[in-house]
């Protein structure tokens, strides 16, 4: 439990999780964008 508390209070972990969330959001947007445009092109 101490390890989880340390991770929650560590700013490096918070910035890493935030950065990963932004990158995954951008990736999800591009997957949606390309699939939508490929299906509309046919």
HTML snippet that shows the backbone in 3Dmol.js (N, CA, C, O; Angstrom):
<script src="https://3Dmol.org/build/3Dmol-min.js"></script>
<div id="view" style="width:600px;height:400px;position:relative"></div>
<script>
const pdb = `
ATOM      1  N   UNK A   1       0.830  -1.196   0.000  1.00  0.00           N
ATOM      2  CA  UNK A   1       0.000   0.000   0.000  1.00  0.00           C
ATOM      3  C   UNK A   1       0.873   1.257   0.000  1.00  0.00           C
ATOM      4  O   UNK A   1       0.480   2.279  -0.563  1.00  0.00           O
ATOM      5  N   UNK A   2       2.034   1.194   0.617  1.00  0.00           N
ATOM      6  CA  UNK A   2       2.929   2.338   0.662  1.00  0.00           C
ATOM      7  C   UNK A   2       3.425   2.693  -0.746  1.00  0.00           C
ATOM      8  O   UNK A   2       3.607   3.866  -1.071  1.00  0.00           O
ATOM      9  N   UNK A   3       3.639   1.666  -1.572  1.00  0.00           N
ATOM     10  CA  UNK A   3       4.104   1.892  -2.944  1.00  0.00           C
ATOM     11  C   UNK A   3       3.054   2.649  -3.759  1.00  0.00           C
ATOM     12  O   UNK A   3       3.392   3.550  -4.527  1.00  0.00           O
ATOM     13  N   UNK A   4       1.779   2.283  -3.591  1.00  0.00           N
ATOM     14  CA  UNK A   4       0.684   2.959  -4.308  1.00  0.00           C
ATOM     15  C   UNK A   4       0.581   4.417  -3.859  1.00  0.00           C
ATOM     16  O   UNK A   4       0.382   5.310  -4.683  1.00  0.00           O
ATOM     17  N   UNK A   5       0.715   4.653  -2.571  1.00  0.00           N
ATOM     18  CA  UNK A   5       0.657   6.019  -2.048  1.00  0.00           C
ATOM     19  C   UNK A   5       1.815   6.852  -2.596  1.00  0.00           C
ATOM     20  O   UNK A   5       1.637   8.025  -2.924  1.00  0.00           O
ATOM     21  N   UNK A   6       2.997   6.248  -2.694  1.00  0.00           N
ATOM     22  CA  UNK A   6       4.145   6.956  -3.237  1.00  0.00           C
ATOM     23  C   UNK A   6       3.885   7.320  -4.708  1.00  0.00           C
ATOM     24  O   UNK A   6       4.202   8.431  -5.132  1.00  0.00           O
ATOM     25  N   UNK A   7       3.319   6.403  -5.476  1.00  0.00           N
ATOM     26  CA  UNK A   7       3.030   6.679  -6.884  1.00  0.00           C
ATOM     27  C   UNK A   7       1.996   7.790  -7.038  1.00  0.00           C
ATOM     28  O   UNK A   7       2.101   8.611  -7.949  1.00  0.00           O
ATOM     29  N   UNK A   8       1.010   7.823  -6.166  1.00  0.00           N
ATOM     30  CA  UNK A   8      -0.035   8.852  -6.246  1.00  0.00           C
ATOM     31  C   UNK A   8       0.514  10.237  -5.920  1.00  0.00           C
ATOM     32  O   UNK A   8       0.018  11.232  -6.449  1.00  0.00           O
ATOM     33  N   UNK A   9       1.523  10.320  -5.064  1.00  0.00           N
ATOM     34  CA  UNK A   9       2.049  11.610  -4.624  1.00  0.00           C
ATOM     35  C   UNK A   9       3.261  12.069  -5.430  1.00  0.00           C
ATOM     36  O   UNK A   9       3.730  13.190  -5.239  1.00  0.00           O
ATOM     37  N   UNK A  10       3.777  11.228  -6.326  1.00  0.00           N
ATOM     38  CA  UNK A  10       4.988  11.568  -7.078  1.00  0.00           C
ATOM     39  C   UNK A  10       4.619  12.372  -8.321  1.00  0.00           C
ATOM     40  O   UNK A  10       3.854  11.883  -9.152  1.00  0.00           O
ATOM     41  N   UNK A  11       5.136  13.586  -8.472  1.00  0.00           N
ATOM     42  CA  UNK A  11       4.772  14.398  -9.645  1.00  0.00           C
ATOM     43  C   UNK A  11       5.301  13.821 -10.955  1.00  0.00           C
ATOM     44  O   UNK A  11       4.700  14.041 -12.007  1.00  0.00           O
ATOM     45  N   UNK A  12       6.413  13.086 -10.912  1.00  0.00           N
ATOM     46  CA  UNK A  12       6.943  12.484 -12.144  1.00  0.00           C
ATOM     47  C   UNK A  12       5.952  11.457 -12.685  1.00  0.00           C
ATOM     48  O   UNK A  12       5.729  11.382 -13.893  1.00  0.00           O
ATOM     49  N   UNK A  13       5.362  10.670 -11.796  1.00  0.00           N
ATOM     50  CA  UNK A  13       4.373   9.670 -12.211  1.00  0.00           C
ATOM     51  C   UNK A  13       3.145  10.367 -12.791  1.00  0.00           C
ATOM     52  O   UNK A  13       2.593   9.922 -13.797  1.00  0.00           O
ATOM     53  N   UNK A  14       2.719  11.459 -12.155  1.00  0.00           N
ATOM     54  CA  UNK A  14       1.541  12.181 -12.649  1.00  0.00           C
ATOM     55  C   UNK A  14       1.783  12.757 -14.048  1.00  0.00           C
ATOM     56  O   UNK A  14       0.914  12.663 -14.914  1.00  0.00           O
ATOM     57  N   UNK A  15       2.963  13.355 -14.272  1.00  0.00           N
ATOM     58  CA  UNK A  15       3.267  13.887 -15.597  1.00  0.00           C
ATOM     59  C   UNK A  15       3.386  12.766 -16.626  1.00  0.00           C
ATOM     60  O   UNK A  15       2.990  12.942 -17.778  1.00  0.00           O
ATOM     61  N   UNK A  16       3.924  11.624 -16.225  1.00  0.00           N
ATOM     62  CA  UNK A  16       4.041  10.494 -17.145  1.00  0.00           C
ATOM     63  C   UNK A  16       2.664   9.967 -17.536  1.00  0.00           C
ATOM     64  O   UNK A  16       2.408   9.685 -18.706  1.00  0.00           O
ATOM     65  N   UNK A  17       1.790   9.839 -16.559  1.00  0.00           N
ATOM     66  CA  UNK A  17       0.431   9.362 -16.855  1.00  0.00           C
ATOM     67  C   UNK A  17      -0.306  10.374 -17.721  1.00  0.00           C
ATOM     68  O   UNK A  17      -1.025   9.997 -18.646  1.00  0.00           O
ATOM     69  N   UNK A  18      -0.128  11.654 -17.427  1.00  0.00           N
ATOM     70  CA  UNK A  18      -0.756  12.691 -18.244  1.00  0.00           C
ATOM     71  C   UNK A  18      -0.232  12.683 -19.671  1.00  0.00           C
ATOM     72  O   UNK A  18      -1.007  12.802 -20.620  1.00  0.00           O
ATOM     73  N   UNK A  19       1.077  12.542 -19.825  1.00  0.00           N
ATOM     74  CA  UNK A  19       1.666  12.483 -21.158  1.00  0.00           C
ATOM     75  C   UNK A  19       1.189  11.277 -21.932  1.00  0.00           C
ATOM     76  O   UNK A  19       0.878  11.384 -23.118  1.00  0.00           O
ATOM     77  N   UNK A  20       1.127  10.126 -21.277  1.00  0.00           N
ATOM     78  CA  UNK A  20       0.624   8.923 -21.942  1.00  0.00           C
ATOM     79  C   UNK A  20      -0.837   9.078 -22.336  1.00  0.00           C
ATOM     80  O   UNK A  20      -1.238   8.615 -23.404  1.00  0.00           O
ATOM     81  N   UNK A  21      -1.636   9.718 -21.497  1.00  0.00           N
ATOM     82  CA  UNK A  21      -3.042   9.931 -21.822  1.00  0.00           C
ATOM     83  C   UNK A  21      -3.183  10.827 -23.056  1.00  0.00           C
ATOM     84  O   UNK A  21      -4.034  10.581 -23.910  1.00  0.00           O
ATOM     85  N   UNK A  22      -2.347  11.867 -23.146  1.00  0.00           N
ATOM     86  CA  UNK A  22      -2.403  12.751 -24.307  1.00  0.00           C
ATOM     87  C   UNK A  22      -1.990  12.012 -25.566  1.00  0.00           C
ATOM     88  O   UNK A  22      -2.645  12.139 -26.601  1.00  0.00           O
ATOM     89  N   UNK A  23      -0.903  11.235 -25.491  1.00  0.00           N
ATOM     90  CA  UNK A  23      -0.427  10.488 -26.657  1.00  0.00           C
ATOM     91  C   UNK A  23      -1.457   9.456 -27.097  1.00  0.00           C
ATOM     92  O   UNK A  23      -1.716   9.312 -28.292  1.00  0.00           O
ATOM     93  N   UNK A  24      -2.042   8.743 -26.154  1.00  0.00           N
ATOM     94  CA  UNK A  24      -3.059   7.748 -26.512  1.00  0.00           C
ATOM     95  C   UNK A  24      -4.307   8.416 -27.077  1.00  0.00           C
ATOM     96  O   UNK A  24      -4.955   7.860 -27.964  1.00  0.00           O
ATOM     97  N   UNK A  25      -4.651   9.598 -26.576  1.00  0.00           N
ATOM     98  CA  UNK A  25      -5.782  10.331 -27.135  1.00  0.00           C
ATOM     99  C   UNK A  25      -5.530  10.756 -28.566  1.00  0.00           C
ATOM    100  O   UNK A  25      -6.420  10.661 -29.412  1.00  0.00           O
ATOM    101  N   UNK A  26      -4.317  11.226 -28.845  1.00  0.00           N
ATOM    102  CA  UNK A  26      -3.963  11.614 -30.216  1.00  0.00           C
ATOM    103  C   UNK A  26      -3.985  10.393 -31.129  1.00  0.00           C
ATOM    104  O   UNK A  26      -4.483  10.466 -32.252  1.00  0.00           O
ATOM    105  N   UNK A  27      -3.448   9.278 -30.656  1.00  0.00           N
ATOM    106  CA  UNK A  27      -3.458   8.040 -31.450  1.00  0.00           C
ATOM    107  C   UNK A  27      -4.889   7.591 -31.743  1.00  0.00           C
ATOM    108  O   UNK A  27      -5.196   7.198 -32.868  1.00  0.00           O
ATOM    109  N   UNK A  28      -5.749   7.646 -30.758  1.00  0.00           N
ATOM    110  CA  UNK A  28      -7.145   7.244 -30.953  1.00  0.00           C
ATOM    111  C   UNK A  28      -7.830   8.167 -31.952  1.00  0.00           C
ATOM    112  O   UNK A  28      -8.629   7.708 -32.769  1.00  0.00           O
ATOM    113  N   UNK A  29      -7.529   9.460 -31.898  1.00  0.00           N
ATOM    114  CA  UNK A  29      -8.113  10.394 -32.853  1.00  0.00           C
ATOM    115  C   UNK A  29      -7.686  10.059 -34.275  1.00  0.00           C
ATOM    116  O   UNK A  29      -8.518  10.047 -35.182  1.00  0.00           O
ATOM    117  N   UNK A  30      -6.394   9.786 -34.484  1.00  0.00           N
ATOM    118  CA  UNK A  30      -5.918   9.488 -35.825  1.00  0.00           C
ATOM    119  C   UNK A  30      -6.474   8.169 -36.350  1.00  0.00           C
ATOM    120  O   UNK A  30      -6.768   8.060 -37.540  1.00  0.00           O
ATOM    121  N   UNK A  31      -6.623   7.164 -35.486  1.00  0.00           N
ATOM    122  CA  UNK A  31      -7.241   5.903 -35.914  1.00  0.00           C
ATOM    123  C   UNK A  31      -8.672   6.168 -36.363  1.00  0.00           C
ATOM    124  O   UNK A  31      -9.083   5.695 -37.423  1.00  0.00           O
ATOM    125  N   UNK A  32      -9.432   6.916 -35.576  1.00  0.00           N
ATOM    126  CA  UNK A  32     -10.802   7.265 -35.949  1.00  0.00           C
ATOM    127  C   UNK A  32     -10.829   8.062 -37.254  1.00  0.00           C
ATOM    128  O   UNK A  32     -11.650   7.795 -38.131  1.00  0.00           O
ATOM    129  N   UNK A  33      -9.927   9.045 -37.378  1.00  0.00           N
ATOM    130  CA  UNK A  33      -9.882   9.923 -38.542  1.00  0.00           C
ATOM    131  C   UNK A  33      -9.613   9.129 -39.819  1.00  0.00           C
ATOM    132  O   UNK A  33     -10.317   9.297 -40.815  1.00  0.00           O
ATOM    133  N   UNK A  34      -8.592   8.260 -39.792  1.00  0.00           N
ATOM    134  CA  UNK A  34      -8.257   7.503 -40.988  1.00  0.00           C
ATOM    135  C   UNK A  34      -9.319   6.479 -41.333  1.00  0.00           C
ATOM    136  O   UNK A  34      -9.643   6.306 -42.508  1.00  0.00           O
ATOM    137  N   UNK A  35      -9.876   5.789 -40.331  1.00  0.00           N
ATOM    138  CA  UNK A  35     -10.916   4.812 -40.619  1.00  0.00           C
ATOM    139  C   UNK A  35     -12.143   5.498 -41.197  1.00  0.00           C
ATOM    140  O   UNK A  35     -12.759   4.976 -42.126  1.00  0.00           O
ATOM    141  N   UNK A  36     -12.509   6.663 -40.662  1.00  0.00           N
ATOM    142  CA  UNK A  36     -13.674   7.387 -41.170  1.00  0.00           C
ATOM    143  C   UNK A  36     -13.442   7.824 -42.615  1.00  0.00           C
ATOM    144  O   UNK A  36     -14.341   7.677 -43.443  1.00  0.00           O
ATOM    145  N   UNK A  37     -12.267   8.354 -42.941  1.00  0.00           N
ATOM    146  CA  UNK A  37     -12.013   8.830 -44.287  1.00  0.00           C
ATOM    147  C   UNK A  37     -11.836   7.684 -45.282  1.00  0.00           C
ATOM    148  O   UNK A  37     -12.195   7.826 -46.451  1.00  0.00           O
ATOM    149  N   UNK A  38     -11.290   6.553 -44.839  1.00  0.00           N
ATOM    150  CA  UNK A  38     -11.171   5.402 -45.734  1.00  0.00           C
ATOM    151  C   UNK A  38     -12.553   4.844 -46.050  1.00  0.00           C
ATOM    152  O   UNK A  38     -12.818   4.468 -47.192  1.00  0.00           O
ATOM    153  N   UNK A  39     -13.428   4.784 -45.068  1.00  0.00           N
ATOM    154  CA  UNK A  39     -14.770   4.241 -45.337  1.00  0.00           C
ATOM    155  C   UNK A  39     -15.613   5.218 -46.177  1.00  0.00           C
ATOM    156  O   UNK A  39     -16.456   4.773 -46.956  1.00  0.00           O
ATOM    157  N   UNK A  40     -15.406   6.525 -46.038  1.00  0.00           N
ATOM    158  CA  UNK A  40     -16.144   7.496 -46.842  1.00  0.00           C
ATOM    159  C   UNK A  40     -15.635   7.546 -48.282  1.00  0.00           C
ATOM    160  O   UNK A  40     -16.379   7.934 -49.183  1.00  0.00           O
ATOM    161  N   UNK A  41     -14.387   7.163 -48.510  1.00  0.00           N
ATOM    162  CA  UNK A  41     -13.794   7.231 -49.838  1.00  0.00           C
ATOM    163  C   UNK A  41     -14.329   6.134 -50.754  1.00  0.00           C
ATOM    164  O   UNK A  41     -14.383   6.313 -51.971  1.00  0.00           O
ATOM    165  N   UNK A  42     -14.721   5.005 -50.181  1.00  0.00           N
ATOM    166  CA  UNK A  42     -15.126   3.869 -51.015  1.00  0.00           C
ATOM    167  C   UNK A  42     -16.455   4.078 -51.697  1.00  0.00           C
ATOM    168  O   UNK A  42     -16.917   3.203 -52.430  1.00  0.00           O
TER     169      UNK A  42
END
`;
const viewer = $3Dmol.createViewer("view");
viewer.addModel(pdb, "pdb");
viewer.setStyle({}, {cartoon: {color: "spectrum"}});
viewer.zoomTo();
viewer.render();
</script>
